[in-house]
Amino acid sequence: MPVIIAHSHLNPGGVTRIIESQIESLQGEEIKVLVGACPDADKITSKNAELHILPELNYMERRQYTEEEAKELLHKVHRDIREHLTADSVLHFHNLNLGKNPIVTYAVYLLAKEGVKVFNHAHDFAEDRPSNYSFLEEIIYDIFLQDINEVLYPKLPNYHFGVLNSFDFDRLKELGVTEDRIEWLPNPVTFNTSDDLPEKAEAKQAVCDELNIDAGKLLVTYPVRVIQRKNIGEFILLSILFRHRANFAVTQPPQNPVEIEMYNQWIKFCEKNEIDIVFEAGKKVNFENLLRGSDFCITTSYKEGFGMVYLEPWLLDTPVVGRDIDFITRDFKNDGFSFPTLYYKLNIPGIKTDFKDLNLKMQMEIILGVINRKIEKHKLFEQNPILNTLFSDVKSHITEINKTIIKNNYSLQGYGIKLQKRYKKMVG
């Protein structure tokens, strides 16, 4: 049963990590990987997977396409994927419905119509990103005159879906996908926790020395690549509210050029106003040691596909606090997970809107208001009582329970077994 894993690219990020985990979990299977770009081929080929770069799988340039251009691209994509398939192959495609490459989305639909067994692994949905969805409409509906929902969610017995959480499972059912064609596939937690980890206090002292920050304060780390939905402004606001007792660090810059301008504005803002965030800490110290040495990991993100940030740090005895995303964390809580201090909203005195929903300029104005004491800190704490316990000590038994749940419910071995069962169901 050859497995063909496909995606737009293998740039560093969440989907790439999951693809690497899948390859590891499927050892013994014949695996090909088809991607539009791959900056580190060794990571794939060293796992005994056959790698093929097909540039037309990468994100399409967002512009107007003529009918002739679109048909030519479609023919090429269809042909290039088809030549890697055999009668018993499973084509496992990641984020096919994201809307970054509508030609690929339509080509895979056509392959499925021809009988190819397709497993559409949905990390994100174009419906949540209006510009992506309109791009799908421009290509699939305007040029190829096809029904969008039929292409994205075909009623074909050989076209199955994988989802990361129960929310997306229910979403697909509402979109007309039958339950027997949906696999609930939470991401495996494969964080490499070595046996010779330093003691927490020792790791913290070493990390603080390397970063030149005071080890006498709490170390609060946001283990994330800074993009819009990660809500970095809120993280910076919290750093101001707790600057007397905590150092705040964020690990990685964005890679997407569209996000870099926003990121640079925040860096300049912090420099100008003497806000001591450690940016790009993941490039300055060992990432595992940083998380091990942190007193807390925090998340201010308002949108996630799976929410790995809520799980991984616990394996290094580091509690996770911050903004709750209910449709993500409800699955973890149903497994028995305990989160000490998560909040759903950050209220600002005199403003009815949640802080996360304000634009960059308004967020900066509020942060300056706090710095300049035009917005009183005690009023922020009064309107957000959770802040009073945000960095309270977490009992060791909570950490141990959470670690046990991760190991039992989110193992790589269990993940591989689920995948193989689904593939066999599809192949028959």
C-alpha positions in Angstrom: 0.0 0.0 0.0 2.1 3.0 -1.2 1.4 6.2 0.7 1.9 9.5 -1.1 2.1 12.4 1.3 1.7 15.8 -0.3 1.7 19.4 0.7 2.5 22.8 -0.7 5.9 23.0 1.0 8.1 21.7 3.9 9.1 25.0 5.3 9.6 25.0 9.1 6.2 24.9 10.9 3.4 22.9 12.3 2.3 21.0 9.2 5.9 20.1 8.3 6.4 18.7 11.8 3.3 16.6 11.4 4.4 15.2 8.1 7.8 14.2 9.6 5.9 12.5 12.5 3.7 10.7 10.0 6.7 9.3 8.1 8.2 8.1 11.4 4.9 6.5 12.5 4.5 4.7 9.2 7.9 3.0 9.1 7.6 -0.1 7.0 5.2 1.4 4.5 6.3 2.6 1.1 6.3 6.4 1.3 6.7 9.1 -1.3 6.5 12.8 -0.4 5.4 15.3 -3.0 5.9 19.0 -2.2 6.4 22.4 -3.9 9.5 23.3 -1.9 11.7 21.7 0.7 14.6 23.7 2.3 15.9 20.6 4.2 15.6 17.5 2.1 17.7 15.4 4.5 15.0 15.5 7.2 12.7 13.6 4.8 15.1 11.3 2.9 16.8 10.3 6.2 13.5 8.8 7.3 13.5 6.4 4.2 10.9 8.4 2.4 11.2 9.2 -1.3 11.1 13.0 -1.9 9.9 14.7 -5.1 9.8 18.5 -5.6 6.9 19.6 -7.8 7.0 23.4 -7.8 3.4 23.8 -9.0 2.2 22.4 -5.7 3.4 25.5 -3.9 1.2 28.5 -3.2 -0.1 30.2 -6.3 0.6 33.8 -6.9 -2.5 35.8 -6.0 -3.5 37.4 -9.3 -6.1 37.2 -12.1 -5.6 34.0 -14.2 -6.9 33.6 -17.8 -8.9 30.5 -18.6 -6.0 29.2 -20.8 -3.4 29.7 -18.0 -5.6 27.9 -15.4 -6.3 24.9 -17.7 -2.6 24.6 -18.6 -1.7 24.6 -14.9 -4.4 22.1 -14.1 -3.2 19.7 -16.8 0.4 19.9 -15.4 -0.6 19.4 -11.8 -3.0 16.5 -12.6 -0.3 14.8 -14.8 2.5 15.3 -12.3 0.6 13.9 -9.3 -0.9 11.1 -11.4 2.4 9.7 -12.4 3.3 9.0 -8.8 0.2 7.0 -8.1 -0.6 3.3 -8.5 -4.0 1.6 -8.2 -3.5 0.9 -4.5 -1.9 4.2 -3.5 -3.4 6.5 -0.9 -2.9 10.2 -1.6 -2.6 11.8 1.8 -2.8 15.6 1.1 -2.3 18.2 3.8 -4.3 21.4 3.9 -5.8 20.8 0.5 -8.8 23.1 1.2 -6.8 26.0 2.6 -7.2 28.0 -0.6 -3.5 28.8 -1.2 -3.5 26.8 -4.5 -7.0 26.3 -6.0 -5.6 24.5 -9.0 -4.2 21.8 -6.8 -7.5 21.6 -4.9 -9.4 21.0 -8.1 -6.8 18.6 -9.6 -7.0 16.3 -6.6 -10.8 16.4 -6.8 -10.6 15.3 -10.4 -8.2 12.5 -9.5 -10.7 11.4 -6.8 -13.4 11.4 -9.4 -11.2 9.0 -11.4 -11.0 6.7 -8.4 -7.8 7.8 -6.6 -8.0 7.3 -2.9 -7.7 10.7 -1.3 -7.1 11.5 2.4 -7.6 15.2 2.9 -5.8 16.1 6.1 -7.5 19.4 7.1 -5.4 21.5 9.5 -7.1 24.8 8.5 -10.1 25.8 6.4 -10.5 28.5 3.7 -13.9 29.3 5.2 -12.0 30.9 8.1 -9.9 33.1 5.7 -12.1 35.1 3.4 -9.4 36.1 1.0 -8.4 32.4 0.5 -12.0 31.4 -0.1 -12.5 34.1 -2.7 -9.4 32.9 -4.5 -10.9 29.4 -4.6 -14.1 30.9 -6.1 -12.1 32.9 -8.7 -10.5 29.7 -10.0 -12.9 26.9 -9.3 -16.2 28.6 -9.8 -15.4 31.5 -12.2 -13.0 29.7 -14.5 -13.9 26.0 -14.2 -17.6 26.6 -13.4 -17.6 24.0 -10.6 -19.6 24.0 -7.4 -17.1 25.0 -4.6 -18.6 22.8 -1.9 -18.6 19.7 -4.2 -14.9 20.3 -5.0 -13.9 20.9 -1.4 -16.2 18.2 0.2 -17.0 15.7 -2.5 -19.5 13.0 -1.8 -17.2 10.2 -2.9 -16.6 7.0 -1.0 -12.9 7.1 -1.9 -12.4 10.7 -0.5 -11.8 10.7 3.2 -10.8 13.5 5.7 -8.6 13.8 8.7 -9.3 16.5 11.3 -7.4 17.7 14.4 -10.2 18.2 16.8 -13.9 17.5 17.6 -14.9 21.0 16.4 -13.7 20.3 12.9 -15.2 16.8 13.0 -18.6 18.4 13.6 -18.0 21.1 11.0 -17.4 18.4 8.3 -20.5 16.6 9.2 -22.5 19.8 8.8 -20.9 20.3 5.4 -22.3 16.9 4.3 -19.3 14.6 4.8 -20.5 11.3 6.2 -19.0 10.3 9.6 -17.5 7.1 8.2 -15.3 9.2 6.0 -13.8 11.3 8.8 -10.9 10.4 11.0 -10.4 12.4 14.2 -6.6 12.5 14.2 -5.1 14.7 17.0 -1.5 15.5 16.3 1.1 13.3 18.1 3.2 15.0 20.7 6.7 14.0 19.7 8.7 16.6 21.7 12.2 15.3 22.2 12.7 15.3 26.0 16.1 13.8 26.6 16.8 11.6 29.6 19.6 13.9 30.8 17.6 17.1 31.1 19.1 19.5 33.6 17.2 20.4 36.7 14.7 23.2 36.1 16.5 25.7 38.3 19.8 24.9 36.6 18.3 25.2 33.1 16.7 28.5 34.0 20.0 30.0 35.3 21.9 28.9 32.2 19.2 30.3 29.9 19.0 33.6 31.8 22.8 33.9 31.7 22.8 33.4 27.9 20.0 35.9 27.4 21.4 38.3 29.9 18.3 38.6 31.9 17.6 38.4 35.7 17.1 34.8 36.8 15.5 36.2 40.0 12.4 37.0 38.0 9.9 34.5 36.5 10.8 33.5 32.9 7.6 33.5 30.7 8.1 32.1 27.2 5.8 32.2 24.2 7.0 29.3 22.1 5.7 30.5 18.7 6.5 32.0 15.3 5.1 35.5 15.5 2.3 35.8 13.0 -0.9 37.8 13.1 -3.2 35.2 14.8 -0.6 34.7 17.6 -1.7 38.1 18.9 1.7 39.4 19.9 0.3 42.7 21.1 -1.5 41.0 24.0 1.8 39.3 25.0 3.5 42.6 25.0 0.7 44.2 27.1 1.0 41.3 29.7 4.8 41.9 29.8 4.1 45.5 30.9 1.6 44.4 33.5 4.1 41.9 35.0 7.4 43.6 34.2 8.2 43.9 38.0 8.2 40.1 38.4 8.7 38.4 35.1 10.9 38.4 32.0 9.0 37.7 28.7 10.5 35.9 25.7 9.1 34.8 22.3 10.9 32.3 20.2 10.7 32.8 16.5 10.2 35.6 13.9 7.7 35.1 11.0 8.8 33.8 7.6 5.9 35.0 5.5 6.8 38.4 4.0 3.2 39.6 4.7 3.7 39.1 8.4 7.2 40.6 8.7 6.1 44.2 8.5 3.8 43.7 11.4 6.5 42.0 13.4 9.0 44.8 12.7 6.6 47.4 13.8 6.2 45.6 17.2 10.0 45.3 17.6 10.5 49.1 16.9 7.6 49.9 19.3 9.3 47.9 22.1 12.7 49.4 21.4 11.3 52.9 21.4 9.3 52.5 24.6 12.0 50.4 26.4 9.9 47.3 26.7 12.2 44.4 27.5 10.8 41.5 25.4 13.4 39.0 24.4 12.6 38.5 20.7 13.8 35.4 18.7 15.0 33.6 21.9 14.8 30.3 20.1 17.7 31.5 17.9 19.8 32.5 20.9 19.5 29.5 23.2 18.7 25.8 22.9 14.9 25.6 22.5 14.5 22.6 24.8 16.5 24.2 27.5 14.6 27.4 27.1 11.2 25.7 27.7 12.7 23.6 30.5 14.1 26.7 32.2 10.9 28.7 31.8 8.6 29.1 34.8 5.6 29.3 32.5 4.8 29.0 28.8 2.1 31.4 27.7 -0.1 31.7 24.7 -2.1 34.7 23.6 -3.1 33.2 20.2 -6.8 33.5 19.2 -6.8 30.9 16.5 -5.2 27.4 16.3 -5.7 24.3 14.2 -4.7 21.9 16.9 -3.1 23.8 19.8 0.3 22.0 20.4 1.4 24.9 22.5 -1.2 23.8 25.2 0.5 20.3 25.4 4.3 20.2 24.7 5.7 22.4 27.5 4.2 20.2 30.2 6.6 17.4 29.2 9.4 19.7 30.4 7.5 20.4 33.6 6.5 23.9 32.4 2.9 24.9 33.0 0.9 26.6 30.2 -1.2 29.7 30.9 -2.8 32.4 28.8 -5.7 32.7 26.4 -8.2 29.9 26.1 -9.5 28.7 22.7 -12.5 26.7 23.8 -13.0 24.6 20.6 -9.3 23.6 20.9 -8.9 23.0 24.6 -12.2 21.3 25.1 -10.8 18.0 23.7 -7.8 18.2 26.0 -10.0 18.9 29.0 -12.2 16.0 28.0 -9.1 13.8 28.2 -8.7 15.0 31.8 -6.2 17.8 31.2 -5.9 20.6 33.8 -5.0 24.1 32.9 -4.4 26.4 35.9 -5.1 29.8 34.5 -6.6 30.3 31.0 -8.8 33.3 30.1 -11.3 33.9 27.3 -11.2 37.6 27.1 -9.0 40.5 28.0 -11.1 43.6 29.0 -9.7 47.1 28.6 -11.2 49.9 30.8 -13.4 52.1 28.7 -13.4 49.8 25.7 -16.1 47.2 25.0 -14.0 45.2 22.5 -11.8 42.3 23.5 -8.1 43.4 23.2 -7.4 40.7 20.6 -10.0 42.3 18.2 -8.3 45.7 18.2 -6.0 46.7 15.3 -2.3 47.1 15.8 -2.5 50.9 16.2 -5.1 50.7 18.9 -3.3 47.9 20.7 -0.1 50.1 20.7 -2.1 53.1 22.1 -3.5 51.0 24.9 0.0 49.6 25.8 1.3 53.2 25.8 -1.6 54.2 28.0 -0.6 51.6 30.6 3.1 52.7 30.4 2.1 56.4 30.7 -0.4 55.6 33.5 -3.3 57.0 31.6 -4.8 53.5 32.0 -4.5 52.4 35.6 -3.1 48.9 36.1 -5.3 48.2 39.0 -8.4 48.7 36.8 -7.1 46.2 34.3 -6.7 43.7 37.1 -10.2 44.5 38.5 -11.8 44.0 35.1 -9.7 40.8 34.5 -9.6 39.0 37.9 -7.8 36.0 36.2 -4.7 38.2 36.0 -4.3 38.0 39.7 -3.6 34.3 39.5 -2.1 34.1 36.0 1.4 33.2 37.3 0.5 31.4 40.5 2.4 28.2 41.5 1.1 25.1 39.8 1.0 21.9 41.9 3.4 19.2 40.8 0.6 16.6 40.7 -1.2 18.6 38.0 1.9 18.6 35.9 2.3 14.8 36.4 -1.3 14.1 35.4 -1.0 16.2 32.3 2.3 14.5 31.3 0.7 11.1 31.7 -2.3 12.1 29.5 0.0 13.3 26.8 2.0 10.1 26.8 -1.1 7.9 26.8 -3.4 9.8 24.3 -1.0 11.6 22.0 1.8 9.0 21.3 3.4 8.6 17.9 2.7 4.9 17.9 -1.0 5.3 18.5 -1.0 7.9 15.7 0.6 5.5 13.2 -1.9 2.8 14.1 -4.9 5.1 13.4 -3.4 6.2 10.1 -2.8 2.6 8.9 -6.3 1.5 9.9 -7.8 4.4 7.9 -5.6 3.7 4.9 -6.6 0.0 4.9 -10.3 1.0 5.2 -9.9 3.2 2.1 -7.9 0.6 0.1 -10.2 -2.3 1.1 
